[in-house]
């Protein structure tokens, strides 16, 4: 999918795909933006992403007849942990 100019890389609910580039959110540009916003507060970033992960799990389960996605922790939180 071709990125749509001017649209921020935010999640499109309930599919949790990026508004701008259409890939699974958080996409690379969203991750970079979040890392910048939470530069001094990695714990706050993890809490924020965990909250979004829970919201996404509920919404994606509704779309898939109650089946909870298994890989959301990797998608939403694991990338943001300090290395």
ROMAR-777517 format. One record per atom (N, C-alpha, C, O, CB): x, y, z. Coordinates in steps of 0.02 Angstrom, whole numbers, plus 50000, padded with zeros to 5 digits. Glycine has a CB too. Example, Ala and Ser with C-alpha at 12.3 -4.5 7.8 and 13.67 -1.06 7.14 Angstrom:
# residues 2
506604971650390;506154977550390;506604983550390;507124983450423;505654977650452;506424988850354;506844994750357;506455000250394;506705005750402;507044997050286;
# end
This chain:
# residues 83
500424994150000;500005000050000;500445006250000;500945006550036;499525000050061;500265011149961;500635017349956;500435021850014;499835022850026;500515020949888;500925024650051;500755029150106;500345035150082;500475037950028;501385031650141;499855037050121;499445042850105;499775049050135;499855049450196;498715042050130;499945053650093;500305059650115;499895063550167;499285064350161;500455064150055;500245065850217;499945070150267;499585066550323;499425069650374;499485074650234;499445060150315;499105056650369;499625054250420;500145051550402;498705050650340;499475055250483;499935052950535;499915045250540;499415042150521;499765056150603;500435042450564;500475035150572;500145033250638;500475031750688;501225032750571;499475033250637;499065031550695;498655025350679;498535023750621;498605037550714;498425021850731;498035015750719;497335017250695;497015022050717;498005011550782;497105013150649;496415013350626;496035007850662;496145001950650;496375012550547;495595009850706;495225004950745;494595002950708;494295007250676;495035007850815;494384996850709;494594991250751;495104986650718;495264981450747;494004987250771;495364988250659;495824983750625;496544984350648;496944979850637;495784984950551;496714989850680;497384991250705;497904990950649;498444988150657;497554986250759;497714994050593;498184995150538;498325002650537;497915006650558;497894992450469;498895004550511;499105011550510;498675015450461;498555013350404;499845012050491;498435021350484;498055025750440;498445027850379;498165028550324;497835032050479;499095028750387;499505031450333;499755026050285;499675026650224;500085035150361;500075020850312;500405015950268;500035009350262;500195005250219;501105014650293;499545008150305;499125002250299;499404995850328;499074990650325;498985001150230;500004996050357;500264989850386;500064989350459;499784994050487;501044989650379;500204983650489;500014982550560;500324988050602;500924989550597;500244975550585;499904991050644;500144996450688;500374993350754;500044988750778;499585001750701;500914995650784;501315001350765;501814999850709;502204995150714;501675004050826;501785003750658;502245003150602;502915006450622;502965009550675;501945006450536;503415005850580;504075008750597;504055016250610;504345018550659;504565007350540;503705020250567;503665027450583;503315028850649;503505033550685;503305031050526;502805024950666;502455025950730;502925024250788;502935027750838;501815021550733;503305018850781;503775016950834;504295022450845;504445024250902;504135010350816;504555025250791;505055030650797;504745036750832;505065039850874;505325032550728;504135038450812;503795044150843;503685042950918;503815047350959;503115045550809;503455036950936;503335035251006;503985035351046;503995037751103;503005028451011;504515032551018;505165032751053;505385039951065;505675041451118;505695028951013;505265044251017;505445051351026;505015054651079;505265058451121;505375055050961;504365053351078;503905056451126;504055054151197;503995058051245;503185054751108;504245047851205;504365044951271;505105044051285;505295039851325;504005038251277;505525048151254;506255047551260;506485047251332;506925043351349;506585053351225;506185051151374;506385051551445;505945047351491;506015047751552;506385058751468;505495043451463;505025039751505;504855032951473;504295031851450;504375043851516;505345028451472;505235021951441;504685017951477;504305014351445;505895017951442;504645018651543;504115015251580;503435017751558;502965013751549;504215016251656;503365024151549;502735027051525;502555024451456;501965023151442;502775034651523;503055023551413;502935020851346;502665013651351;502195011851317;503575020951304;502975009651394;502755002651402;502035002451428;501634998351405;503224998851450;501875006651476;501195006851503;500705008951448;500175005951441;501155011751563;500875014051410;500455016451356;500335010951304;499775009751283;500765022651322;500875007551284;500815002351234;500424996251261;500054993051223;501505000151211;500504994751324;500134989151355;499394990651355;498984986151344;500384987851426;499214996851368;498504998851367;498224998151296;497674995651287;498425006151392;498605000451247;498384999751177;498344992451156;497904990551118;498855003651131;498804988351181;498794981251165;498154977951191;497854973951155;499414977751196;497954979651251;497334976951279;496734979051238;496284975051224;497244979151353;496714985351218;496164987951176;496154984251108;495624982251084;496234995551165;496744983551079;496794980051014;496574972851020;496224970250976;497514980450987;496764969451074;496584962451083;495824961651084;495554957151053;496894959651148;495484966051120;494754965751123;494444966951055;494004963251033;494484970951174;494674972151021;494374973850956;494534968750902;494104967050861;494624980650934;495144966150902;495324961150852;494964954550865;494794950950818;496074960050851;494844952950929;494474946850945;493754947250920;493474942350896;494484945551021;493464953250925;492784954250899;492754953150824;492274950350798;492524961250917;493274955350789;493294954550717;493394947250696;493194945150642;493854958850687;493714943350741;493874936450725;493464931550767;493724926250787;494624935150735;492854933250781;492384928850816;492654926350883;492574920450899;492224922950772;492954930750921;493174929150989;493874926350995;494114925251050;492704924451018;494214925150940;494894922550942;495374928250958;495424933150922;495084919150875;495734927451013;496214932551033;496874931650995;497134926050991;496344932351109;497144937050966;497784936550932;498334934750981;498364937351036;497944943150897;498774930250961;499294927751005;499924932051007;500294931951057;499474920850986;500064935750955;500714939150950;500694946650966;501154950250946;500974938250882;500194948951000;500144956151012;500674958851059;500864964651052;499464957751039;500924954851105;501444957351150;502074959051110;502394964251123;501614952051204;502254954951062;502834956351020;502694962550979;503124966950973;502994950350974;502114962950950;501934968550906;501894975150944;502114980250918;501264967150872;501604975151003;501474981451038;502004983351089;502154989351096;500824980951072;502294978651126;502704980551183;503434978351178;503874982351195;502404977551245;503564972451156;504254969751159;504764974251124;505334974751148;504264962951128;504584977351069;505064981451032;505284987651072;505814990351061;504754983650966;504864989651120;504994995951156;505394994851220;505594999751252;504344999251173;505514988751239;505894987451300;506624989651291;506904989151237;505864979951319;506904992151345;507604994351343;508064988451327;507944982851349;507814997551410;508574989751288;509044984351269;509704985151302;510154981051292;509154984151194;
# end
